[in-house]
Amino acid sequence: RVWNVYFHTLFIVMDAKLIQKQIDSGLIKTDILLSRAKHMDSSSKSAGDYNDVRYLPFYYHLGKQSSAKTVCQIGPKLGLVGACFLKSCETVDSWTIVDNKHNNCQITTSNLKLNSNFYKKTFCDFVFYSTLDEIKSFYDICFITESFEKTVCFNYMEFMWESLSSEGLLVVDYITSNNAFHEFCRVKNREPMIFNTRYGVGIVQK
């Protein structure tokens, strides 16, 4: 179910029900959002998660309700999540990625730059870090967009929580794989937004 929560953050009111309604409509397809995206091979375009309107398009709908300037992401997903978000959010100045695998940085950066408005900015910045210890900034939004074992996921959320600016948002995908996100919200005494996406997405405000 979608929790009826409104976050007054980043100069807007984020409406969970509206985002879910847009996802459920299925009008925005991944192949339209990412028609120029680079992939590891052609077979990835036929994968179920790539074609699921409840997966990557979610980030496009989320971006429409955001005016974030600074973003941090754990799990780059070849830049596809970021490309969808940046397609509709034109305020981002910096995008920081934590990726200890160091795989396909060129493809990831290329896909992030698919958004023409972001690409044309004179001071936009893409930064890759290999460990969380290198993070020193505070961010408007922190994304965790890969599936992790419960303890690892909880530790990542704790770290990213400390890296969020006041009233910043923590966005966690794959929350149906374990109860780490719900437990985290309970510990922080926060009411989250929960979205019915392919793997379940939760958003909680600092």
HELIX and SHEET records of a PDB file:
HELIX    1   1 ALA A   16  SER A   25  1                                  10    
HELIX    2   2 THR A   30  LEU A   33  1                                   4    
HELIX    3   3 SER A   42  SER A   46  5                                   5    
HELIX    4   4 GLY A   48  ASN A   51  1                                   4    
HELIX    5   5 PRO A   57  LYS A   64  1                                   8    
HELIX    6   6 LYS A   77  GLY A   79  5                                   3    
HELIX    7   7 LEU A   80  SER A   88  1                                   9    
HELIX    8   8 CYS A  105  LEU A  112  1                                   8    
HELIX    9   9 SER A  116  TYR A  119  1                                   4    
HELIX   10  10 LEU A  132  GLU A  134  5                                   3    
HELIX   11  11 LYS A  150  SER A  163  1                                  14    
HELIX   12  12 ALA A  180  LYS A  188  1                                   9    
SHEET    1   A 2 TYR A   6  THR A   9  0                                        
SHEET    2   A 2 ILE A  12  ASP A  15 -1                                        
SHEET    1   B 7 ASP A 125  TYR A 129  0                                        
SHEET    2   B 7 SER A  94  VAL A  98  1                                        
SHEET    3   B 7 THR A  70  ILE A  74  1                                        
SHEET    4   B 7 TYR A 139  ILE A 144  1                                        
SHEET    5   B 7 LEU A 164  ASP A 173  1                                        
SHEET    6   B 7 VAL A 201  GLN A 205 -1                                        
SHEET    7   B 7 MET A 193  PHE A 195 -1                                        
END                                                                             
